[in-house]
Structures are given as structure tokens and as C-alpha cells.
Amino acid sequence: MKTKASIKADPSKGDKVVRRRGRLYIINKKDPNRKQRQKGPALKK
């Protein structure tokens, strides 16, 4: 999956890029409000 330009991760602020269930997430343990998500393929039920 390609990363969109709108998703910004700043490692100096503690951001980590994680891929879970086909989606791209940016998580931050130091500042939990700095969460981002890139929409991926829809999950099948």
C-alpha cells in the first residue's frame, strides 16, 4: 500500500507507522492525540 501525502509521520515526535489489517496507521505513545489512519481495502464480513 502506498502512503498518501496527506499522512504525515514525524519520528522525532514519536510517531510510528504501523500496518494493521490492510490499513496504515500512525500511532504515538507519547502523544496519543497524534493518531492518523489511511483507509485501506474494506473488510469482508
C-alpha positions as CSV (number, residue, x, y, z in Angstrom):
1,M,0.0,0.0,0.0
2,K,1.3,3.4,-0.9
3,T,1.4,6.2,1.7
4,K,-0.7,9.2,0.8
5,A,1.0,12.7,1.0
6,S,-1.7,13.7,3.5
7,I,-0.5,11.3,6.1
8,K,2.5,12.8,7.9
9,A,4.6,10.9,10.4
10,D,7.3,12.7,12.4
11,P,9.6,10.2,14.1
12,S,11.2,13.0,16.2
13,K,7.8,13.4,17.9
14,G,7.4,9.7,18.5
15,D,5.2,8.7,15.5
16,K,5.3,5.1,14.3
17,V,3.9,3.8,11.0
18,V,2.0,0.5,11.6
19,R,0.2,-1.6,9.0
20,R,-2.8,-3.5,10.6
21,R,-5.5,-5.4,8.7
22,G,-4.5,-3.7,5.4
23,R,-4.7,-0.2,6.8
24,L,-1.9,2.2,7.5
25,Y,-2.0,3.8,11.0
26,I,0.3,6.3,12.6
27,I,0.4,5.8,16.4
28,N,2.2,7.8,19.1
29,K,2.7,6.5,22.7
30,K,4.0,9.9,23.9
31,D,1.1,12.0,22.5
32,P,-2.0,9.7,21.9
33,N,-3.8,12.6,20.1
34,R,-1.4,12.4,17.1
35,K,-3.3,9.4,15.6
36,Q,-3.8,9.1,11.9
37,R,-5.3,6.4,9.6
38,Q,-5.2,5.8,5.9
39,K,-8.2,4.0,4.6
40,G,-7.4,0.6,3.1
41,P,-9.5,-2.1,1.5
42,A,-12.9,-2.8,3.0
43,L,-13.1,-5.8,5.3
44,K,-15.3,-8.7,4.2
45,K,-17.9,-10.0,6.6
